[in-house]
Amino acid sequence: GGFAPYKSERDYREKYEHALFERLYFTPGSPLIFVSAVSGYEVDRMLNAAVKLNRQQDIKLPTAKLNSVLGYLTERTPPPAVGGRRFRIYYATQTGTRPFRIKLFCNREEKLTEQYRRYLEAGLVKEFDLAGCPVYFDLVGKEKHEPGTPYTGKAARAEAHTPKWKASETPEADSIMKHSKTEYRGGDAIKLSTRAIELVLPTAVGPRVSSLRSLTGRAGNLFLEFPADEQRYHGFYLRGGHRLWHAPEDIVRTYQPDDEPLEVKRLPNGVALRQPVERLTGLQKGIRVEVLGERTVKVTHTLTNRGLWPVECAAWALTMLRPGGYGVLPLLPKGDHARGDLLPTYALVPWTFTDLSLPVWQLRRDFIGIEVARAKQAQKLGITNYPGWSAYWVKGTTLVKFSPVMAGASYPDLGSCFEVFTNGAMIELETLGPLVKLAPGRTSTHVEFWGVLDGLPKPDTDAAFAKSLAPAVKAWQAKLK
């Protein structure tokens, strides 16, 4: 037949594609379209692909998400050891387009093998939908700096990106932030404050963030505070505030007490807290809180396996917020069926006790609203994909939580990367990291960014969301780049 010595047209195409991409390895995922100039077969598709590729060449990669993606890629498949040491990325930033250029601040350039370079490139192409767009890495190793000379600017932030317990270098944040001592329930605590916000982190228990206030708003502590005489829940003091758990939820593993004093390391722009190893799980939790600006905080959560066998788990960051406000879960942008948007982009995950007909849930075009005061019973909802941020408004102050979603990663709870829980007495905004098999000695990292905004209207209408909240969040996110 016309495809000898191939079994069929499909067999021919598959073998041709394989041979082609072996040679064109530097453009992973490029669209391959078989066309005919004689019949016009697939010419329109080819032109549409060309238009899309041209548009993709100018994409700006958000720095926060770029670093999160690279962190996930290196955690999922660690670099090979070269000369007894592994390649390590401290920080990454985009420096150019056409082609994409990524500057990597790293330990030593020669530790990056060509095979691992291709792995990182393929991961970025998949995550940012850059099929057909070459990605080049420019490496800046420590050896290029004079010994004893501190990093500045982006290179300084590169040092802070490592999951090791090192002090970060952020002079700007350090100049606007104050460290001071305070107390929490009779135990020691640390207060971090700028002119606009104040955080309190206990050091006698945790790791936790017990309080977050806007100093220019009237809401007081945005976080829920349990009374000092609260009863244990499955052996665990909820306490309120922000905490780190590990998912999937288990009545024994998840509810391990966090009642012991912490290891504390002061950072120039924050503090790092680490608890003793949990006796029953072998896991060790850590939280690093860094002030990035007057109203912006970076919270890095770590789970380290100190046990003798692998543990499958996901970092689970839960923020308990006071009642009386309004929660917002934004949805992905709408598509157009007529233009070929034929596949789903996310799924909602209800719990057995979830009732979406209750007035606590407000299903809008571009977001799901949660009217906390209208919750008369426990309600919970997960989502498998969303823009990466959520918000809670109370008395004119809005807390925004942002944690980029890792495309292609496996998440717990039927794929939920974000979950919201309320019972009327409080609301929890919960982000989750990918589900990983954590080997002994390995650490899983999950990062959130918090923004505190004042003066926005209650975002319980389509207009308030579209004209006030969404633009304010977009402007805040732009400052993270």
C-alpha positions as semicolon CSV with decimal commas, in nm:
position;residue;x (nm);y (nm);z (nm)
1;G;0,000;0,000;0,000
2;G;0,092;0,365;0,012
3;F;0,259;0,334;0,356
4;A;0,491;0,038;0,298
5;P;0,689;-0,075;0,492
6;Y;0,460;0,068;0,764
7;K;0,157;-0,119;0,892
8;S;-0,077;0,177;0,849
9;E;-0,094;0,554;0,820
10;R;-0,107;0,576;1,199
11;D;0,204;0,361;1,232
12;Y;0,383;0,585;0,980
13;R;0,286;0,903;1,163
14;E;0,392;0,769;1,503
15;K;0,733;0,655;1,377
16;Y;0,786;0,978;1,183
17;E;0,698;1,187;1,491
18;H;0,932;0,986;1,711
19;A;1,223;1,022;1,466
20;L;1,156;1,393;1,417
21;F;1,152;1,483;1,784
22;E;1,468;1,285;1,849
23;R;1,640;1,543;1,628
24;L;1,434;1,843;1,741
25;Y;1,473;1,775;2,113
26;F;1,519;2,148;2,177
27;T;1,150;2,220;2,099
28;P;0,967;1,972;2,322
29;G;0,595;1,942;2,261
30;S;0,598;2,127;1,929
31;P;0,276;2,075;1,731
32;L;0,323;1,832;1,443
33;I;0,065;1,875;1,169
34;F;0,053;1,675;0,845
35;V;-0,074;1,905;0,568
36;S;-0,133;1,892;0,194
37;A;-0,075;2,199;-0,024
38;V;-0,257;2,022;-0,307
39;S;-0,582;1,946;-0,125
40;G;-0,559;2,209;0,148
41;Y;-0,581;1,936;0,413
42;E;-0,515;2,076;0,765
43;V;-0,381;2,407;0,628
44;D;-0,618;2,605;0,853
45;R;-0,505;2,408;1,155
46;M;-0,142;2,479;1,067
47;L;-0,207;2,854;1,038
48;N;-0,394;2,856;1,371
49;A;-0,102;2,675;1,533
50;A;0,137;2,933;1,392
51;V;-0,072;3,219;1,531
52;K;-0,081;3,052;1,872
53;L;0,296;2,994;1,870
54;N;0,357;3,357;1,781
55;R;0,138;3,469;2,071
56;Q;0,305;3,227;2,315
57;Q;0,649;3,371;2,242
58;D;0,560;3,688;2,437
59;I;0,422;3,525;2,752
60;K;0,558;3,662;3,080
61;L;0,615;3,388;3,334
62;P;0,514;3,494;3,690
63;T;0,827;3,470;3,902
64;A;0,648;3,320;4,201
65;K;0,492;3,044;3,993
66;L;0,816;2,986;3,799
67;N;1,003;2,918;4,123
68;S;0,722;2,700;4,256
69;V;0,719;2,491;3,939
70;L;1,096;2,445;3,942
71;G;1,077;2,351;4,310
72;Y;0,813;2,089;4,232
73;L;1,014;1,950;3,938
74;T;1,336;1,916;4,141
75;E;1,144;1,758;4,428
76;R;0,964;1,508;4,204
77;T;1,285;1,405;4,026
78;P;1,596;1,522;4,215
79;P;1,905;1,611;4,007
80;P;2,168;1,338;3,976
81;A;2,471;1,368;4,202
82;V;2,777;1,491;4,011
83;G;3,105;1,455;4,193
84;G;2,918;1,375;4,512
85;R;2,705;1,691;4,503
86;R;2,367;1,772;4,349
87;F;2,271;2,070;4,139
88;R;2,053;2,311;4,340
89;I;1,842;2,602;4,221
90;Y;1,808;2,892;4,464
91;Y;1,602;3,129;4,253
92;A;1,482;3,173;3,895
93;T;1,358;3,468;3,693
94;Q;1,265;3,523;3,329
95;T;1,503;3,756;3,147
96;G;1,384;3,737;2,787
97;T;1,143;3,613;2,522
98;R;1,182;3,491;2,163
99;P;1,333;3,261;2,278
100;F;1,246;3,227;2,646
101;R;1,547;3,286;2,867
102;I;1,544;3,185;3,233
103;K;1,822;3,293;3,467
104;L;1,891;3,029;3,734
105;F;2,081;3,126;4,047
106;C;2,235;2,796;4,156
107;N;2,516;2,638;4,354
108;R;2,749;2,526;4,071
109;E;2,685;2,544;3,697
110;E;2,873;2,228;3,608
111;K;2,640;2,018;3,825
112;L;2,354;2,064;3,578
113;T;2,367;1,771;3,334
114;E;2,230;1,805;2,981
115;Q;1,969;1,536;3,049
116;Y;1,842;1,718;3,359
117;R;1,841;2,047;3,170
118;R;1,606;1,889;2,915
119;Y;1,388;1,756;3,196
120;L;1,350;2,103;3,347
121;E;1,280;2,255;3,007
122;A;1,012;1,996;2,929
123;G;0,851;2,056;3,268
124;L;0,831;2,432;3,213
125;V;0,695;2,384;2,860
126;K;0,418;2,161;2,993
127;E;0,330;2,377;3,294
128;F;0,316;2,709;3,106
129;D;0,177;2,569;2,779
130;L;0,485;2,668;2,579
131;A;0,475;2,380;2,330
132;G;0,702;2,467;2,038
133;C;0,883;2,747;2,226
134;P;1,250;2,683;2,310
135;V;1,356;2,759;2,667
136;Y;1,715;2,852;2,746
137;F;1,873;2,855;3,090
138;D;2,141;3,108;3,187
139;L;2,316;2,985;3,500
140;V;2,468;3,203;3,770
141;G;2,671;2,991;4,009
142;K;2,808;3,097;4,345
143;E;3,160;3,076;4,213
144;K;3,096;3,382;3,993
145;H;3,075;3,603;4,304
146;E;3,369;3,719;4,507
147;P;3,405;3,518;4,829
148;G;3,253;3,698;5,125
149;T;3,054;3,936;4,903
150;P;2,682;3,916;4,982
151;Y;2,431;3,867;4,703
152;T;2,212;4,164;4,621
153;G;1,881;4,207;4,441
154;K;1,748;3,892;4,274
155;A;2,058;3,695;4,361
156;A;1,991;3,766;4,727
157;R;1,639;3,631;4,694
158;A;1,796;3,330;4,523
159;E;1,962;3,236;4,849
160;A;1,628;3,254;5,026
161;H;1,463;3,011;4,784
162;T;1,653;2,708;4,911
163;P;1,451;2,481;5,142
164;K;1,744;2,474;5,385
165;W;1,703;2,667;5,708
166;K;1,908;2,970;5,605
167;A;1,854;3,339;5,661
168;S;1,716;3,512;5,354
169;E;1,857;3,835;5,225
170;T;1,581;4,089;5,173
171;P;1,710;4,428;5,292
172;E;1,398;4,616;5,176
173;A;1,163;4,398;5,380
174;D;1,398;4,409;5,679
175;S;1,393;4,788;5,677
176;I;1,012;4,807;5,695
177;M;0,957;4,519;5,937
178;K;1,011;4,500;6,311
179;H;1,078;4,190;6,524
180;S;0,956;4,198;6,883
181;K;0,867;3,959;7,161
182;T;0,513;3,898;7,281
183;E;0,314;3,615;7,436
184;Y;0,047;3,368;7,333
185;R;-0,165;3,193;7,598
186;G;0,106;3,253;7,855
187;G;0,387;3,121;7,635
188;D;0,654;3,297;7,429
189;A;0,570;3,433;7,085
190;I;0,720;3,655;6,817
191;K;0,555;3,959;6,663
192;L;0,638;4,069;6,308
193;S;0,501;4,409;6,212
194;T;0,513;4,667;5,935
195;R;0,329;4,997;5,922
196;A;0,030;4,813;5,773
197;I;0,011;4,462;5,920
198;E;0,102;4,264;6,232
199;L;0,157;3,889;6,272
200;V;0,199;3,686;6,591
201;L;0,372;3,345;6,586
202;P;0,383;3,130;6,902
203;T;0,715;2,962;6,978
204;A;0,598;2,751;7,273
205;V;0,360;2,548;7,049
206;G;0,305;2,500;6,679
207;P;0,431;2,582;6,422
208;R;0,146;2,832;6,389
209;V;0,053;3,187;6,299
210;S;-0,200;3,286;6,564
211;S;-0,281;3,639;6,456
212;L;-0,285;3,855;6,144
213;R;-0,411;4,214;6,170
214;S;-0,439;4,511;5,941
215;L;-0,315;4,813;6,136
216;T;-0,502;5,046;5,902
217;G;-0,835;4,859;5,905
218;R;-1,100;4,801;6,170
219;A;-1,140;4,422;6,148
220;G;-0,892;4,334;6,423
221;N;-0,745;3,984;6,410
222;L;-0,858;3,828;6,082
223;F;-0,783;3,482;6,221
224;L;-1,016;3,285;6,445
225;E;-0,900;3,263;6,807
226;F;-1,020;2,976;7,024
227;P;-1,055;3,045;7,398
228;A;-0,761;2,939;7,615
229;D;-0,976;2,675;7,787
230;E;-1,080;2,500;7,465
231;Q;-1,115;2,121;7,472
232;R;-0,900;1,893;7,259
233;Y;-1,051;1,771;6,931
234;H;-0,934;1,414;6,862
235;G;-0,646;1,489;7,099
236;F;-0,553;1,810;6,914
237;Y;-0,587;2,174;7,022
238;L;-0,723;2,358;6,717
239;R;-0,629;2,697;6,873
240;G;-0,729;2,883;6,554
241;G;-0,504;3,083;6,323
242;H;-0,291;2,926;6,052
243;R;-0,141;2,578;6,080
244;L;0,026;2,305;5,875
245;W;-0,119;1,954;5,850
246;H;-0,052;1,665;5,616
247;A;-0,319;1,519;5,389
248;P;-0,511;1,297;5,326
249;E;-0,691;1,357;5,655
250;D;-0,660;1,072;5,902
251;I;-0,797;1,066;6,254
252;V;-0,461;0,951;6,396
253;R;-0,192;1,083;6,162
254;T;-0,338;1,427;6,093
255;Y;-0,431;1,512;6,452
256;Q;-0,090;1,470;6,612
257;P;-0,053;1,729;6,892
258;D;0,173;2,029;6,836
259;D;0,215;2,126;7,202
260;E;0,595;2,135;7,234
261;P;0,839;2,430;7,209
262;L;0,981;2,503;6,865
263;E;1,323;2,546;6,714
264;V;1,335;2,917;6,626
265;K;1,561;3,087;6,372
266;R;1,536;3,460;6,323
267;L;1,557;3,577;5,962
268;P;1,632;3,932;5,846
269;N;1,274;3,962;5,717
270;G;1,092;3,705;5,926
271;V;1,131;3,389;6,128
272;A;1,163;3,012;6,071
273;L;0,990;2,773;6,310
274;R;1,035;2,397;6,330
275;Q;0,865;2,150;6,564
276;P;1,012;1,832;6,716
277;V;0,958;1,517;6,510
278;E;0,609;1,371;6,550
279;R;0,654;1,046;6,741
280;L;0,384;0,844;6,564
281;T;0,447;0,962;6,208
282;G;0,819;1,039;6,191
283;L;0,730;1,368;6,016
284;Q;0,864;1,709;6,113
285;K;0,671;2,027;6,029
286;G;0,824;2,364;5,966
287;I;0,691;2,710;5,875
288;R;0,902;2,999;5,749
289;V;0,729;3,339;5,750
290;E;0,892;3,620;5,551
291;V;0,762;3,974;5,510
292;L;0,806;4,081;5,148
293;G;0,644;4,426;5,174
294;E;0,412;4,642;5,381
295;R;0,114;4,413;5,308
296;T;0,267;4,094;5,165
297;V;0,386;3,781;5,344
298;K;0,544;3,463;5,209
299;V;0,474;3,147;5,407
300;T;0,684;2,840;5,327
301;H;0,561;2,511;5,472
302;T;0,788;2,207;5,498
303;L;0,726;1,842;5,578
304;T;1,041;1,637;5,640
305;N;1,037;1,261;5,676
306;R;1,259;1,170;5,971
307;G;1,132;0,811;5,976
308;L;1,268;0,488;5,833
309;W;1,024;0,432;5,546
310;P;0,855;0,643;5,276
311;V;0,534;0,830;5,365
312;E;0,276;0,931;5,107
313;C;0,139;1,272;5,202
314;A;0,071;1,625;5,089
315;A;0,140;1,952;5,269
316;W;-0,191;2,104;5,379
317;A;-0,198;2,472;5,479
318;L;-0,514;2,571;5,668
319;T;-0,611;2,924;5,768
320;M;-0,898;2,954;6,018
321;L;-1,069;3,291;5,982
322;R;-1,313;3,469;6,212
323;P;-1,687;3,460;6,135
324;G;-1,903;3,739;5,993
325;G;-1,727;3,775;5,658
326;Y;-1,750;3,658;5,298
327;G;-1,528;3,402;5,127
328;V;-1,441;3,400;4,756
329;L;-1,325;3,107;4,545
330;P;-1,252;3,240;4,193
331;L;-1,314;3,017;3,892
332;L;-1,107;2,976;3,576
333;P;-1,193;3,201;3,280
334;K;-1,485;3,092;3,065
335;G;-1,418;2,932;2,726
336;D;-1,609;2,933;2,398
337;H;-1,762;2,612;2,270
338;A;-1,799;2,756;1,920
339;R;-1,422;2,813;1,905
340;G;-1,336;2,459;2,004
341;D;-1,331;2,461;2,385
342;L;-1,458;2,105;2,421
343;L;-1,291;1,971;2,736
344;P;-1,346;2,041;3,109
345;T;-1,094;2,249;3,302
346;Y;-1,184;2,168;3,665
347;A;-1,415;1,968;3,889
348;L;-1,586;2,053;4,217
349;V;-1,538;1,801;4,498
350;P;-1,817;1,798;4,759
351;W;-1,793;1,610;5,090
352;T;-2,064;1,371;5,207
353;F;-2,217;1,646;5,424
354;T;-2,199;1,919;5,156
355;D;-2,532;2,062;5,036
356;L;-2,487;2,308;4,749
357;S;-2,855;2,408;4,773
358;L;-2,793;2,583;5,105
359;P;-2,773;2,965;5,103
360;V;-2,415;2,958;5,236
361;W;-2,305;2,875;4,880
362;Q;-2,346;3,148;4,618
363;L;-2,267;3,022;4,268
364;R;-2,168;3,315;4,047
365;R;-2,042;3,335;3,691
366;D;-1,676;3,389;3,781
367;F;-1,658;3,281;4,145
368;I;-1,818;3,085;4,425
369;G;-1,912;3,299;4,723
370;I;-1,931;3,171;5,080
371;E;-2,163;3,369;5,310
372;V;-2,031;3,241;5,643
373;A;-2,317;3,375;5,856
374;R;-2,566;3,165;5,657
375;A;-2,392;2,836;5,736
376;K;-2,595;2,652;6,000
377;Q;-2,405;2,323;5,965
378;A;-2,065;2,203;5,851
379;Q;-2,000;2,249;5,478
380;K;-1,692;2,173;5,271
381;L;-1,599;2,196;4,903
382;G;-1,284;2,118;4,707
383;I;-1,178;2,216;4,356
384;T;-0,926;2,050;4,123
385;N;-0,810;2,362;3,937
386;Y;-0,854;2,736;3,993
387;P;-0,660;3,062;3,945
388;G;-0,450;2,986;4,255
389;W;-0,591;3,253;4,484
390;S;-0,879;3,282;4,729
391;A;-0,999;3,567;4,947
392;Y;-1,187;3,647;5,266
393;W;-1,349;3,985;5,330
394;V;-1,448;4,102;5,678
395;K;-1,527;4,459;5,792
396;G;-1,354;4,620;5,495
397;T;-1,030;4,419;5,512
398;T;-0,955;4,142;5,261
399;L;-0,705;3,859;5,308
400;V;-0,582;3,706;4,982
401;K;-0,407;3,367;4,979
402;F;-0,214;3,269;4,666
403;S;-0,048;2,936;4,593
404;P;0,013;2,838;4,228
405;V;-0,140;2,511;4,107
406;M;0,106;2,256;3,966
407;A;-0,027;2,130;3,634
408;G;-0,002;1,754;3,599
409;A;0,061;1,696;3,970
410;S;-0,146;1,452;4,175
411;Y;-0,341;1,606;4,463
412;P;-0,527;1,435;4,749
413;D;-0,904;1,433;4,803
414;L;-0,997;1,339;4,444
415;G;-0,746;1,587;4,306
416;S;-0,831;1,891;4,522
417;C;-0,566;2,164;4,524
418;F;-0,788;2,398;4,725
419;E;-1,061;2,337;4,984
420;V;-1,293;2,559;5,186
421;F;-1,472;2,463;5,507
422;T;-1,725;2,656;5,714
423;N;-1,969;2,584;5,993
424;G;-2,091;2,938;6,053
425;A;-1,859;2,990;6,351
426;M;-1,554;3,026;6,123
427;I;-1,424;2,959;5,772
428;E;-1,107;2,778;5,663
429;L;-0,925;2,856;5,338
430;E;-0,703;2,555;5,268
431;T;-0,437;2,510;5,000
432;L;-0,271;2,175;4,935
433;G;0,058;2,073;4,785
434;P;0,101;1,779;4,546
435;L;0,071;1,428;4,685
436;V;0,425;1,287;4,709
437;K;0,592;0,971;4,832
438;L;0,828;1,129;5,082
439;A;1,140;0,917;5,121
440;P;1,334;0,916;5,450
441;G;1,535;1,236;5,483
442;R;1,344;1,417;5,206
443;T;1,147;1,740;5,244
444;S;0,827;1,849;5,072
445;T;0,777;2,225;5,036
446;H;0,454;2,420;4,987
447;V;0,447;2,800;4,950
448;E;0,167;3,051;5,004
449;F;0,167;3,428;4,958
450;W;-0,064;3,641;5,171
451;G;-0,185;3,989;5,088
452;V;-0,385;4,217;5,319
453;L;-0,595;4,477;5,135
454;D;-0,808;4,750;5,294
455;G;-1,100;4,949;5,161
456;L;-1,251;4,703;4,912
457;P;-1,631;4,657;4,907
458;K;-1,785;4,326;5,007
459;P;-1,729;4,104;4,698
460;D;-2,071;3,937;4,704
461;T;-2,187;4,055;4,361
462;D;-2,056;4,000;4,009
463;A;-1,982;4,372;3,980
464;A;-1,791;4,393;4,310
465;F;-1,585;4,090;4,213
466;A;-1,509;4,203;3,857
467;K;-1,456;4,575;3,923
468;S;-1,294;4,575;4,267
469;L;-1,162;4,246;4,405
470;A;-1,023;4,080;4,091
471;P;-0,832;4,394;3,971
472;A;-0,695;4,453;4,321
473;V;-0,568;4,095;4,343
474;K;-0,415;4,119;3,995
475;A;-0,231;4,438;4,092
476;W;-0,108;4,275;4,415
477;Q;0,010;3,963;4,231
478;A;0,204;4,178;3,984
479;K;0,419;4,299;4,273
480;L;0,522;3,939;4,345
481;K;0,705;3,917;4,012
